[in-house]
Structure formats: C-alpha cells, structure tokens
Amino acid sequence: MSRLKTRYLFNFVDFGSICSNCNVNCCKRFYAILLPEEEEEFSRNSFMVETELGCIKAIGSRNGEPCPFLDGNGRCKIYSNRPLDCRIWPVIIYYDFKTGERVVYLDLDCPAVSKGLVPREFVERVVEEFRKIHIDEEWLKKYTLAPWPNHLVEIYRFKK
C-alpha cells in the first residue's frame, strides 16, 4: 500500500464557500510550489521557479496567464486533487533562516484574510497538521525564497 500523499492530510480544507464569491481569483494571479512528491504527477503542466538556492517546480499562473487547471468559470478542475500549496493558501509556511523555525503566515493578498473570513480554528488545524508531517528542510528553504509578493502577517512559529 502506498504512503498517503502529504496533501491529502489536508483534505479538511475547503474554501469553496469563501472563494466562490471572490472576484480576485488567486489562481489567475499566483503559482503554487509543488512538493517533491507532487512533481511527477503535475510534470506536464509544471514550470521551474528560480530561487537563490536552486530551482523548484510550480504550477499555476505564469506570464500573465491563469492556471491551466481553471475551467471557463474560473473554478479549479482538480480541486479534490490540488497540490498542497493550493490547498492551504492563504496559509503559508516559511523557514526562518536566522532561527531555524517554521513560520506560519496568512497572506494578505487574499481578500478573505483581509476581511477576517479565515477561521482561526482552521489555521490552528493547519498548524497542527504541519507540526506532525515531515517537510524537507532544503525544499522549505527554496519555497521560502521563491519570488512572491509576500504581503504576509505572521501568526505562529515552531521548531521542527
């Protein structure tokens, strides 16, 4: 039996009710970094993102084009199978290079965050799950350095 993919540990995440009324549509503006375990599955639609520590693979918006997994109405065609980064956004986990801690942020580029619509209980559950799983530190460092607007508010820190 194969190991459960990390992203499926976050199946409880469903922003359908929050995102359905949003006209910003993050999938038309941003990309999602793939976990190493997701790279092969999404290889036909992935592209490289350069960081100071090397490249990592991503899917989603690129060169002004929306994510190729959006349908004509701006809805995700792979929602139940979307990568972890898509699944948990607007929650972001970064690596603090000075302290070695994992830092949890909310992304203020999400209108739901700026309006206070992301439930605290949800964020706490995401943090709880992240504390349990193994995320490769080298990958997390690259993820942290990927070019992103970074309009973030810190909400939690922990050591692995």
N, C-alpha and C positions, 0 to 999 in steps of 0.2 A: 504494500500500500504506500502510495507516495505521501510525502510530507505536505501538510496543508500549507498553501501559499500564504505568506505573511498578510497580504492584503485582505484575505478572507476572514482574518481575525477581527477585521473592522467592518464586517457585514452589517453591524448595527447602525452604521452611518447612512442616513437617508435625508438629504436636504431637499427632496422633491417639493415639499410644501413651502419651504423658504425660497428656493431658487425659481420656482415656477412663475412667480410674479415679478421677477427681476429682469430688467431690460439691459443690464450691463453685460451679462453672459461672459463669465471669465474664460470660457472655452474658446471664445473668439479673440481673446487678447493674450492669454498666457500659455505656457507649455508646462508639462508635468515631467519631472525627472523619474526615470524608471529604476526600480530596484534591480540589482543584477539578476535576480530570479525571474524578472519580467521581460528582460531584454529580448530573448529569443521569440517569445510569444508575439511581441509587437515589432519585430525586426522590419517588417515590410513598410511600416509607417513611421519608424523612428529616425531621428537625426542626432548628430553629435552636438553637444554644448561644451564649449571650452571653458576650463577653469585654470587657475594658477597651478593646480596640482594634477592636471590632466583632464581628459575628456570624459564625459558621461553621456548616456543616451537619454533622449526625451521623446515625447510625442506631444501633439497639441498644436497650438497656434505658432506659425512661423512665417516670417517675411510678410506680415500683414494678412496672412490667410488664416481662416479659422481652423480649428481641429478637424481633421478629416473624418472623425467619428461622429460629427454632428449631423443630424438629419436636416431637412429643409426648414423645420420649425425651430432649429437651434437646440434640440434635445439630443442627449447622448444616446447613440445607438448601442453602446456597450456598457450601459450604466451598471448592470449587475456584475460585470467583469472588468470594470475600470481599474487602472493601476492605483496603488496605494496613494501616491501624491494627489491624484484627482479625488480619491475617496475621502481624504481627511481635510483637504483645503476648505476653509481658510485657516486651519491649524497647521503650523509649520514647526518642524523640529530641526534645530540647527546645532552645530557643535561650537562651543566657546573655546577658541584656540588658546586663551590665557589660562583658563581654569580646568579644561577638560570635561566640563559639564555639558549635558544636553539641555538646550534651552527651548522652551515651548513658547511660541508666539501666536498671536492672532493677526491676520493680515487685514489691515485697514482698507485695502483696495476692494475688499468685499463689502458691498452695501449692507449686508446682514450684520456684519461685525460693527460697522459704524452706527447702525441703528439699534444695537443691543439685542439682536434677534437670535444669536447663537447661545443656546442654553449652557449655563455654567456646568451643569451635570454632564452634558455631552463632552465638554472639554476635559473634565475630570476623568471621564471614562477613557477618552483617547490617551491621556497621560498614563493612566493605569495600565492600559494595554501596551503602550510603548515601553514602560518600565519592565515588562515581562519578556519582551522579544529581543532577539539579537539583531542589531543593525550594525553592519560592518563599519568600523570607525573611519577607515580610509574613504569609503563611499560617502559617509556622512560629511566628512570634511569637504569633498568635492561638491556635494549637494549644497553645502553652506556657501561655497564660493561661486556657485552658478549665478550668472547675471540675472538680476530680478529687481523690481522697483524697491523692495524692502521698506514698505510703509507699515512697520510692524509695531506691536505692543507686546512686551514680554509679560507672560503670565505665570511661568513656572520654570524651575531649574532642578536638575537632578544629576547625580553621578551614576554612571553605569557600573 
